[in-house]
């Protein structure tokens, strides 16, 4: 019988929930910017149809991976702030909505970090931008 997995630390569990909200705020801000741009381009139109058109535009933009990955006006700065103390050799939690995985930071240069996933096999690191992923310092947290 396998041993049960250890639960995530409380602060990491909170960040897994917050990340969904941060991404929702990114989408809300995208909609507001798109709506304001439409109002500026078509000033004589009514606001409600332009709001609906902006929602359709943001939905279409969400289907385009490059736009979705690069548009992080809320979650990007938050991710930078949270990961600012990470240095090579530190352990961190690679947080996704609803899940987190313990990683080892193997390199750092400006906005980029190289992280190694212990459970994924190869010892090579994966380069990530700190504005596109959320890395929470482990600070003595147990692997889980």
NUKOL-499727 format. One record per atom (N, C-alpha, C, CB): residue in one letter; chain; x, y negated, z. Coordinates in Angstrom, 2 decimals. Glycine has a CB too. Layout:
! NUKOL-499727
residu; chaine; X; Y; Z
a; A; X; Y; Z;
...
! end
This chain:
! NUKOL-499727
residu; chaine; X; Y; Z
x; A; 0.84; 1.18; 0.00;
x; A; 0.00; 0.00; 0.00;
x; A; 0.88; -1.24; 0.00;
x; A; -0.95; 0.00; 1.21;
x; A; 0.56; -2.18; -0.87;
x; A; 1.33; -3.42; -0.96;
x; A; 0.97; -4.34; 0.19;
x; A; 1.07; -4.11; -2.30;
x; A; 1.95; -5.13; 0.59;
x; A; 1.68; -6.12; 1.63;
x; A; 0.91; -7.28; 1.03;
x; A; 2.98; -6.62; 2.28;
x; A; 0.02; -7.89; 1.79;
x; A; -0.75; -9.02; 1.25;
x; A; 0.17; -10.22; 1.01;
x; A; -1.90; -9.41; 2.21;
x; A; -0.19; -11.00; 0.03;
x; A; 0.57; -12.21; -0.26;
x; A; 0.34; -13.24; 0.82;
x; A; 0.18; -12.77; -1.63;
x; A; 1.40; -13.96; 1.13;
x; A; 1.29; -15.03; 2.13;
x; A; 0.49; -16.19; 1.52;
x; A; 2.69; -15.51; 2.60;
x; A; -0.33; -16.85; 2.31;
x; A; -1.09; -17.98; 1.78;
x; A; -0.15; -19.15; 1.49;
x; A; -2.19; -18.42; 2.76;
x; A; -0.61; -20.03; 0.63;
x; A; 0.17; -21.23; 0.33;
x; A; 0.24; -22.13; 1.56;
x; A; -0.46; -22.00; -0.87;
x; A; 1.34; -22.84; 1.73;
x; A; 1.38; -23.84; 2.82;
x; A; 0.26; -24.85; 2.64;
x; A; 2.76; -24.56; 2.86;
x; A; -0.19; -25.44; 3.75;
x; A; -1.32; -26.36; 3.71;
x; A; -1.10; -27.54; 2.77;
x; A; -1.60; -26.88; 5.10;
x; A; 0.09; -28.15; 2.81;
x; A; 0.31; -29.31; 1.94;
x; A; 0.31; -28.92; 0.47;
x; A; 1.64; -29.98; 2.30;
x; A; 0.79; -27.74; 0.13;
x; A; 0.78; -27.29; -1.26;
x; A; -0.65; -26.98; -1.69;
x; A; 1.69; -26.03; -1.43;
x; A; -1.43; -26.35; -0.81;
x; A; -2.83; -26.08; -1.13;
x; A; -3.60; -27.38; -1.38;
x; A; -3.50; -25.28; 0.01;
x; A; -3.29; -28.42; -0.59;
x; A; -3.94; -29.72; -0.82;
x; A; -3.56; -30.28; -2.18;
x; A; -3.56; -30.72; 0.29;
x; A; -2.28; -30.15; -2.56;
x; A; -1.85; -30.67; -3.86;
x; A; -2.49; -29.90; -5.02;
x; A; -0.34; -30.61; -3.98;
x; A; -2.75; -28.61; -4.86;
x; A; -3.42; -27.86; -5.93;
x; A; -4.83; -28.39; -6.16;
x; A; -3.47; -26.36; -5.60;
x; A; -5.49; -28.83; -5.08;
x; A; -6.83; -29.43; -5.22;
x; A; -6.74; -30.85; -5.76;
x; A; -7.57; -29.43; -3.87;
x; A; -5.76; -31.60; -5.29;
x; A; -5.62; -32.99; -5.73;
x; A; -5.27; -33.10; -7.21;
x; A; -4.55; -33.70; -4.91;
x; A; -4.52; -32.13; -7.72;
x; A; -4.10; -32.21; -9.12;
x; A; -5.29; -32.25; -10.07;
x; A; -3.20; -31.04; -9.46;
x; A; -6.32; -31.48; -9.77;
x; A; -7.52; -31.53; -10.60;
x; A; -8.15; -32.92; -10.59;
x; A; -8.53; -30.51; -10.12;
x; A; -8.18; -33.54; -9.41;
x; A; -8.73; -34.89; -9.31;
x; A; -7.85; -35.90; -10.04;
x; A; -8.89; -35.30; -7.84;
x; A; -6.54; -35.75; -9.94;
x; A; -5.64; -36.67; -10.64;
x; A; -5.82; -36.59; -12.15;
x; A; -4.18; -36.37; -10.26;
x; A; -5.97; -35.37; -12.65;
x; A; -6.18; -35.20; -14.09;
x; A; -7.54; -35.77; -14.51;
x; A; -6.07; -33.71; -14.49;
x; A; -8.53; -35.66; -13.64;
x; A; -9.84; -36.25; -13.93;
x; A; -9.73; -37.78; -13.97;
x; A; -10.89; -35.82; -12.87;
x; A; -8.92; -38.35; -13.08;
x; A; -8.71; -39.80; -13.12;
x; A; -7.98; -40.21; -14.39;
x; A; -7.91; -40.25; -11.89;
x; A; -7.05; -39.38; -14.87;
x; A; -6.40; -39.64; -16.16;
x; A; -7.44; -39.73; -17.27;
x; A; -5.36; -38.55; -16.48;
x; A; -8.38; -38.77; -17.28;
x; A; -9.42; -38.75; -18.31;
x; A; -10.35; -39.95; -18.19;
x; A; -10.22; -37.45; -18.22;
x; A; -10.71; -40.31; -16.96;
x; A; -11.58; -41.47; -16.75;
x; A; -10.90; -42.74; -17.24;
x; A; -11.94; -41.60; -15.27;
x; A; -9.63; -42.89; -16.95;
x; A; -8.91; -44.07; -17.41;
x; A; -8.80; -44.09; -18.94;
x; A; -7.51; -44.12; -16.78;
x; A; -8.61; -42.92; -19.55;
x; A; -8.58; -42.84; -21.01;
x; A; -9.91; -43.30; -21.59;
x; A; -8.27; -41.39; -21.47;
x; A; -11.02; -42.86; -20.97;
x; A; -12.33; -43.26; -21.46;
x; A; -12.53; -44.77; -21.33;
x; A; -13.43; -42.52; -20.70;
x; A; -12.13; -45.34; -20.19;
x; A; -12.27; -46.78; -19.99;
x; A; -11.45; -47.58; -21.00;
x; A; -11.85; -47.17; -18.57;
x; A; -10.23; -47.14; -21.26;
x; A; -9.38; -47.83; -22.24;
x; A; -9.97; -47.72; -23.63;
x; A; -7.94; -47.25; -22.22;
x; A; -10.44; -46.53; -23.99;
x; A; -11.05; -46.32; -25.31;
x; A; -12.31; -47.17; -25.46;
x; A; -11.38; -44.83; -25.53;
x; A; -13.12; -47.22; -24.42;
x; A; -14.35; -48.01; -24.45;
x; A; -14.04; -49.50; -24.58;
x; A; -15.18; -47.76; -23.17;
x; A; -13.07; -49.98; -23.82;
x; A; -12.68; -51.40; -23.91;
x; A; -12.16; -51.72; -25.30;
x; A; -11.62; -51.74; -22.85;
x; A; -11.39; -50.80; -25.88;
x; A; -10.87; -51.04; -27.24;
x; A; -12.02; -51.11; -28.25;
x; A; -9.87; -49.93; -27.64;
x; A; -13.00; -50.22; -28.10;
x; A; -14.15; -50.26; -29.01;
x; A; -14.94; -51.56; -28.84;
x; A; -15.06; -49.05; -28.76;
x; A; -15.09; -52.03; -27.62;
x; A; -15.81; -53.30; -27.39;
x; A; -15.07; -54.46; -28.04;
x; A; -15.99; -53.55; -25.87;
x; A; -13.74; -54.41; -27.99;
x; A; -12.95; -55.48; -28.62;
x; A; -13.02; -55.40; -30.14;
x; A; -11.50; -55.40; -28.17;
x; A; -13.07; -54.19; -30.69;
x; A; -13.10; -54.02; -32.14;
x; A; -14.49; -54.33; -32.70;
x; A; -12.69; -52.59; -32.53;
x; A; -15.55; -53.93; -31.99;
x; A; -16.92; -54.14; -32.45;
x; A; -17.66; -54.92; -31.37;
x; A; -17.65; -52.77; -32.76;
x; A; -17.44; -56.23; -31.28;
x; A; -18.03; -57.00; -30.18;
x; A; -19.55; -57.14; -30.24;
x; A; -17.41; -58.37; -30.15;
x; A; -20.14; -56.99; -31.42;
x; A; -21.59; -57.18; -31.54;
x; A; -22.40; -55.93; -31.22;
x; A; -21.93; -57.64; -32.93;
x; A; -21.74; -54.80; -31.06;
x; A; -22.45; -53.54; -30.79;
x; A; -22.86; -53.47; -29.32;
x; A; -21.55; -52.32; -31.16;
x; A; -23.86; -52.62; -29.06;
x; A; -24.31; -52.44; -27.68;
x; A; -23.31; -51.56; -26.92;
x; A; -25.73; -51.82; -27.64;
x; A; -23.26; -51.74; -25.63;
x; A; -22.25; -51.07; -24.80;
x; A; -22.50; -49.57; -24.66;
x; A; -22.20; -51.71; -23.43;
x; A; -23.76; -49.16; -24.56;
x; A; -24.06; -47.75; -24.31;
x; A; -23.64; -46.86; -25.48;
x; A; -25.54; -47.57; -24.03;
x; A; -23.98; -47.21; -26.73;
x; A; -23.49; -46.36; -27.84;
x; A; -21.96; -46.35; -27.93;
x; A; -24.09; -46.85; -29.17;
x; A; -21.33; -47.48; -27.62;
x; A; -19.87; -47.50; -27.64;
x; A; -19.29; -46.63; -26.54;
x; A; -19.36; -48.94; -27.50;
x; A; -19.95; -46.58; -25.39;
x; A; -19.49; -45.71; -24.31;
x; A; -19.60; -44.25; -24.71;
x; A; -20.31; -45.97; -23.02;
x; A; -20.69; -43.90; -25.39;
x; A; -20.85; -42.52; -25.86;
x; A; -19.80; -42.19; -26.92;
x; A; -22.27; -42.31; -26.43;
x; A; -19.54; -43.13; -27.82;
x; A; -18.51; -42.92; -28.83;
x; A; -17.13; -42.78; -28.19;
x; A; -18.52; -44.07; -29.83;
x; A; -16.88; -43.55; -27.15;
x; A; -15.61; -43.44; -26.43;
x; A; -15.49; -42.08; -25.76;
x; A; -15.48; -44.56; -25.38;
x; A; -16.59; -41.57; -25.22;
x; A; -16.56; -40.24; -24.59;
x; A; -16.26; -39.16; -25.63;
x; A; -17.90; -39.94; -23.90;
x; A; -16.85; -39.28; -26.81;
x; A; -16.57; -38.33; -27.89;
x; A; -15.10; -38.43; -28.30;
x; A; -17.50; -38.58; -29.11;
x; A; -14.60; -39.65; -28.40;
x; A; -13.19; -39.84; -28.77;
x; A; -12.22; -39.26; -27.75;
x; A; -12.90; -41.31; -28.95;
x; A; -12.53; -39.45; -26.48;
x; A; -11.68; -38.88; -25.43;
x; A; -11.77; -37.36; -25.44;
x; A; -12.08; -39.44; -24.03;
x; A; -12.97; -36.83; -25.68;
x; A; -13.11; -35.38; -25.78;
x; A; -12.31; -34.82; -26.94;
x; A; -14.58; -35.00; -25.93;
x; A; -12.33; -35.50; -28.07;
x; A; -11.52; -35.06; -29.21;
x; A; -10.03; -35.18; -28.90;
x; A; -11.87; -35.90; -30.47;
x; A; -9.66; -36.23; -28.19;
x; A; -8.26; -36.39; -27.81;
x; A; -7.80; -35.31; -26.84;
x; A; -8.04; -37.74; -27.19;
x; A; -8.72; -34.82; -26.01;
x; A; -8.37; -33.76; -25.07;
x; A; -8.09; -32.45; -25.79;
x; A; -9.50; -33.56; -24.05;
x; A; -8.67; -32.28; -26.97;
x; A; -8.41; -31.07; -27.74;
x; A; -7.04; -31.11; -28.42;
x; A; -9.50; -30.88; -28.79;
x; A; -6.50; -32.30; -28.59;
x; A; -5.17; -32.45; -29.19;
x; A; -4.12; -32.36; -28.09;
x; A; -5.05; -33.80; -29.98;
x; A; -3.37; -31.27; -28.07;
x; A; -2.42; -31.04; -26.99;
x; A; -1.41; -32.17; -26.81;
x; A; -1.68; -29.75; -27.24;
x; A; -0.81; -32.73; -27.87;
x; A; 0.16; -33.81; -27.65;
x; A; -0.43; -35.02; -26.92;
x; A; 0.73; -34.27; -28.98;
x; A; -1.64; -35.38; -27.27;
x; A; -2.28; -36.51; -26.59;
x; A; -2.58; -36.18; -25.13;
x; A; -3.57; -36.92; -27.31;
x; A; -3.06; -34.98; -24.88;
x; A; -3.42; -34.57; -23.53;
x; A; -2.19; -34.48; -22.63;
x; A; -4.15; -33.23; -23.56;
x; A; -1.09; -33.98; -23.17;
x; A; 0.12; -33.80; -22.37;
x; A; 0.80; -35.14; -22.08;
x; A; 1.09; -32.86; -23.08;
x; A; 0.74; -36.06; -23.02;
x; A; 1.45; -37.33; -22.85;
x; A; 0.65; -38.38; -22.07;
x; A; 1.83; -37.88; -24.19;
x; A; -0.65; -38.28; -22.07;
x; A; -1.48; -39.29; -21.39;
x; A; -1.63; -38.90; -19.92;
x; A; -2.88; -39.42; -22.06;
x; A; -0.77; -39.43; -19.08;
x; A; -0.80; -39.15; -17.65;
x; A; -0.59; -40.44; -16.86;
x; A; 0.27; -38.10; -17.27;
x; A; -1.46; -41.45; -17.02;
x; A; -1.23; -42.74; -16.36;
x; A; -1.43; -42.69; -14.84;
x; A; -2.15; -43.77; -16.94;
x; A; -2.15; -41.72; -14.33;
x; A; -2.35; -41.59; -12.88;
x; A; -1.50; -40.44; -12.33;
x; A; -3.85; -41.35; -12.56;
x; A; -1.64; -39.26; -12.93;
x; A; -0.92; -38.09; -12.40;
x; A; 0.58; -38.17; -12.64;
x; A; -1.47; -36.83; -13.01;
x; A; 1.03; -38.85; -13.70;
x; A; 2.46; -38.97; -13.97;
x; A; 3.21; -39.72; -12.89;
x; A; 2.67; -39.67; -15.29;
x; A; 2.80; -40.95; -12.54;
x; A; 3.49; -41.66; -11.46;
x; A; 3.39; -40.94; -10.11;
x; A; 2.93; -43.05; -11.33;
x; A; 2.27; -40.29; -9.85;
x; A; 2.14; -39.54; -8.60;
x; A; 3.14; -38.39; -8.59;
x; A; 0.69; -39.01; -8.41;
x; A; 3.27; -37.68; -9.70;
x; A; 4.21; -36.57; -9.79;
x; A; 5.65; -37.06; -9.62;
x; A; 4.06; -35.84; -11.14;
x; A; 5.97; -38.22; -10.20;
x; A; 7.30; -38.80; -10.01;
x; A; 7.57; -39.10; -8.55;
x; A; 7.46; -40.07; -10.84;
x; A; 6.60; -39.67; -7.90;
x; A; 6.76; -40.04; -6.48;
x; A; 6.94; -38.81; -5.60;
x; A; 5.56; -40.84; -6.00;
x; A; 6.16; -37.78; -5.85;
x; A; 6.22; -36.58; -5.02;
x; A; 7.55; -35.85; -5.22;
x; A; 5.05; -35.64; -5.35;
x; A; 8.06; -35.83; -6.46;
x; A; 9.27; -35.06; -6.75;
x; A; 10.55; -35.89; -6.69;
x; A; 9.15; -34.45; -8.11;
x; A; 10.49; -37.11; -6.20;
x; A; 11.66; -37.99; -6.22;
x; A; 12.83; -37.47; -5.40;
x; A; 11.27; -39.35; -5.73;
x; A; 12.58; -36.69; -4.36;
x; A; 13.67; -36.22; -3.49;
x; A; 14.30; -34.92; -3.96;
x; A; 13.15; -36.05; -2.08;
x; A; 13.78; -34.30; -5.01;
x; A; 14.30; -33.00; -5.44;
x; A; 15.67; -33.14; -6.09;
x; A; 13.33; -32.33; -6.41;
x; A; 16.58; -32.27; -5.68;
x; A; 17.95; -32.22; -6.21;
x; A; 18.25; -30.78; -6.59;
x; A; 18.99; -32.77; -5.16;
x; A; 19.28; -30.54; -7.42;
x; A; 19.65; -29.16; -7.73;
x; A; 19.93; -28.36; -6.46;
x; A; 20.89; -29.13; -8.65;
x; A; 19.40; -27.16; -6.42;
x; A; 19.54; -26.30; -5.25;
x; A; 18.32; -26.32; -4.34;
x; A; 20.74; -26.69; -4.47;
x; A; 17.43; -27.29; -4.51;
x; A; 16.22; -27.38; -3.69;
x; A; 15.16; -26.40; -4.20;
x; A; 15.66; -28.82; -3.70;
x; A; 14.36; -25.91; -3.27;
x; A; 13.19; -25.13; -3.64;
x; A; 12.00; -26.08; -3.72;
x; A; 12.92; -23.97; -2.61;
x; A; 11.10; -25.78; -4.65;
x; A; 9.92; -26.61; -4.83;
x; A; 8.76; -25.73; -5.26;
x; A; 10.18; -27.74; -5.88;
x; A; 7.58; -26.26; -5.09;
x; A; 6.36; -25.59; -5.54;
x; A; 5.95; -26.20; -6.88;
x; A; 5.22; -25.71; -4.49;
x; A; 5.84; -25.36; -7.91;
x; A; 5.36; -25.76; -9.22;
x; A; 3.84; -25.65; -9.16;
x; A; 5.97; -24.85; -10.39;
x; A; 3.17; -26.80; -9.06;
x; A; 1.73; -26.83; -8.77;
x; A; 0.92; -26.98; -10.05;
x; A; 1.39; -27.99; -7.80;
x; A; -0.09; -26.15; -10.16;
x; A; -1.09; -26.23; -11.21;
x; A; -2.45; -26.29; -10.53;
x; A; -0.99; -25.01; -12.22;
x; A; -3.49; -26.75; -11.20;
x; A; -4.80; -26.77; -10.53;
x; A; -5.21; -25.38; -10.05;
x; A; -5.87; -27.33; -11.48;
x; A; -5.35; -25.24; -8.74;
x; A; -5.77; -23.98; -8.15;
x; A; -4.68; -22.96; -7.91;
x; A; -6.78; -23.38; -9.01;
x; A; -3.42; -23.25; -8.24;
x; A; -2.35; -22.28; -8.09;
x; A; -1.02; -23.01; -7.91;
x; A; -2.29; -21.34; -9.30;
x; A; -0.06; -22.32; -7.33;
x; A; 1.29; -22.86; -7.17;
x; A; 2.28; -21.71; -7.15;
x; A; 1.41; -23.73; -5.88;
x; A; 3.48; -21.98; -7.64;
x; A; 4.51; -20.96; -7.68;
x; A; 5.82; -21.57; -7.19;
x; A; 4.68; -20.38; -9.12;
x; A; 6.54; -20.81; -6.37;
x; A; 7.80; -21.29; -5.82;
x; A; 8.88; -21.20; -6.89;
x; A; 8.19; -20.48; -4.57;
x; A; 9.64; -22.29; -7.07;
x; A; 10.71; -22.35; -8.07;
x; A; 11.97; -22.89; -7.41;
x; A; 10.29; -23.23; -9.29;
x; A; 13.08; -22.75; -8.11;
x; A; 14.35; -23.30; -7.68;
x; A; 14.77; -24.37; -8.67;
x; A; 15.45; -22.18; -7.55;
x; A; 15.09; -25.56; -8.18;
x; A; 15.55; -26.64; -9.04;
x; A; 17.02; -26.39; -9.32;
x; A; 15.31; -28.06; -8.38;
x; A; 17.37; -26.23; -10.60;
x; A; 18.75; -25.93; -10.96;
x; A; 19.46; -27.09; -11.63;
x; A; 18.80; -24.73; -11.86;
x; A; 18.72; -28.12; -12.01;
x; A; 19.34; -29.28; -12.64;
x; A; 18.41; -30.47; -12.59;
x; A; 19.72; -28.97; -14.07;
x; A; 19.02; -31.66; -12.67;
x; A; 18.23; -32.89; -12.66;
x; A; 18.95; -33.94; -13.48;
x; A; 17.98; -33.40; -11.21;
x; A; 18.19; -34.62; -14.32;
x; A; 18.71; -35.75; -15.07;
x; A; 17.56; -36.69; -15.37;
x; A; 19.42; -35.29; -16.38;
x; A; 17.58; -37.84; -14.78;
x; A; 16.56; -38.88; -14.91;
x; A; 15.15; -38.32; -14.66;
x; A; 16.62; -39.51; -16.32;
x; A; 14.33; -38.26; -15.70;
x; A; 12.95; -37.79; -15.53;
x; A; 12.80; -36.29; -15.72;
x; A; 12.04; -38.52; -16.49;
x; A; 13.90; -35.60; -16.00;
x; A; 13.81; -34.16; -16.27;
x; A; 14.43; -33.35; -15.15;
x; A; 14.50; -33.84; -17.59;
x; A; 13.80; -32.21; -14.91;
x; A; 14.33; -31.22; -13.98;
x; A; 14.40; -29.89; -14.72;
x; A; 13.45; -31.11; -12.69;
x; A; 15.32; -29.06; -14.30;
x; A; 15.38; -27.69; -14.79;
x; A; 15.01; -26.80; -13.61;
x; A; 16.81; -27.32; -15.38;
x; A; 14.00; -25.96; -13.81;
x; A; 13.53; -25.10; -12.73;
x; A; 13.64; -23.65; -13.16;
x; A; 12.07; -25.44; -12.34;
x; A; 13.92; -22.78; -12.19;
x; A; 14.00; -21.34; -12.43;
x; A; 12.88; -20.67; -11.64;
x; A; 15.40; -20.75; -12.03;
x; A; 12.09; -19.87; -12.33;
x; A; 11.01; -19.11; -11.71;
x; A; 11.58; -17.77; -11.29;
x; A; 9.80; -18.93; -12.67;
x; A; 11.53; -17.44; -10.02;
x; A; 12.10; -16.20; -9.52;
x; A; 11.39; -14.96; -10.01;
x; A; 12.09; -16.21; -8.04;
x; A; 10.09; -15.00; -10.12;
x; A; 9.32; -13.80; -10.46;
x; A; 9.20; -13.57; -11.96;
x; A; 7.95; -13.89; -9.86;
x; A; 9.73; -14.44; -12.78;
x; A; 9.53; -14.31; -14.23;
x; A; 10.67; -13.59; -14.94;
x; A; 9.36; -15.67; -14.84;
x; A; 11.65; -13.16; -14.22;
x; A; 12.67; -12.33; -14.84;
x; A; 13.97; -13.05; -15.15;
x; A; 12.14; -11.78; -16.08;
x; A; 14.08; -13.72; -16.30;
x; A; 15.38; -14.26; -16.69;
x; A; 15.86; -15.34; -15.73;
x; A; 15.32; -14.82; -18.09;
x; A; 17.17; -15.41; -15.61;
x; A; 17.78; -16.37; -14.69;
x; A; 17.89; -17.76; -15.30;
x; A; 19.15; -15.90; -14.25;
x; A; 17.53; -17.91; -16.56;
x; A; 17.62; -19.20; -17.20;
x; A; 16.53; -20.14; -16.69;
x; A; 17.51; -19.05; -18.71;
x; A; 16.87; -21.40; -16.65;
x; A; 15.90; -22.39; -16.20;
x; A; 15.05; -22.91; -17.34;
x; A; 16.59; -23.53; -15.53;
x; A; 13.96; -23.53; -16.96;
x; A; 13.04; -24.15; -17.92;
x; A; 13.07; -25.65; -17.69;
x; A; 11.59; -23.57; -17.78;
x; A; 13.40; -26.46; -18.70;
x; A; 13.38; -27.91; -18.50;
x; A; 11.95; -28.43; -18.48;
x; A; 14.19; -28.62; -19.60;
x; A; 11.65; -29.30; -17.53;
x; A; 10.32; -29.91; -17.42;
x; A; 10.49; -31.41; -17.15;
x; A; 9.48; -29.23; -16.28;
x; A; 9.53; -32.19; -17.63;
x; A; 9.49; -33.62; -17.30;
x; A; 8.72; -33.79; -16.01;
x; A; 8.85; -34.47; -18.46;
x; A; 9.26; -34.60; -15.12;
x; A; 8.60; -34.80; -13.83;
x; A; 7.29; -35.56; -13.98;
x; A; 9.51; -35.55; -12.88;
x; A; 7.05; -36.23; -15.10;
x; A; 5.78; -36.92; -15.30;
x; A; 4.70; -35.99; -15.82;
x; A; 5.96; -38.08; -16.27;
x; A; 5.06; -34.79; -16.27;
x; A; 4.09; -33.88; -16.86;
x; A; 3.73; -32.70; -15.98;
x; A; 4.60; -33.37; -18.15;
x; A; 4.53; -32.43; -14.95;
x; A; 4.23; -31.34; -14.02;
x; A; 4.33; -31.88; -12.61;
x; A; 5.20; -30.12; -14.23;
x; A; 3.70; -31.19; -11.68;
x; A; 3.78; -31.60; -10.27;
x; A; 4.65; -30.61; -9.53;
x; A; 2.36; -31.69; -9.63;
x; A; 5.78; -31.10; -9.02;
x; A; 6.70; -30.29; -8.22;
x; A; 6.73; -30.85; -6.82;
x; A; 8.13; -30.27; -8.84;
x; A; 6.26; -30.06; -5.85;
x; A; 6.20; -30.47; -4.47;
x; A; 7.38; -29.83; -3.73;
x; A; 4.83; -30.07; -3.82;
x; A; 8.20; -30.63; -3.04;
x; A; 9.33; -30.03; -2.30;
x; A; 8.85; -28.97; -1.31;
x; A; 10.12; -31.13; -1.55;
x; A; 9.61; -27.86; -1.22;
x; A; 9.20; -26.75; -0.37;
x; A; 9.45; -27.06; 1.12;
x; A; 9.95; -25.47; -0.77;
x; A; 10.50; -27.79; 1.46;
x; A; 10.78; -28.18; 2.84;
x; A; 10.62; -27.03; 3.83;
x; A; 9.87; -29.33; 3.25;
x; A; 11.34; -25.96; 3.61;
x; A; 11.29; -24.86; 4.55;
x; A; 10.08; -23.97; 4.42;
x; A; 11.34; -25.38; 5.91;
x; A; 9.31; -24.15; 3.36;
x; A; 8.13; -23.30; 3.18;
x; A; 8.56; -21.89; 2.81;
x; A; 7.19; -23.88; 2.08;
x; A; 7.77; -20.92; 3.22;
x; A; 8.06; -19.53; 2.91;
x; A; 7.67; -19.21; 1.48;
x; A; 7.33; -18.60; 3.88;
x; A; 8.43; -18.36; 0.80;
x; A; 7.99; -17.95; -0.54;
x; A; 6.68; -17.19; -0.43;
x; A; 9.06; -17.07; -1.24;
x; A; 5.82; -17.39; -1.38;
x; A; 4.53; -16.75; -1.24;
x; A; 4.01; -16.27; -2.50;
x; A; 3.56; -17.63; -0.64;
! end
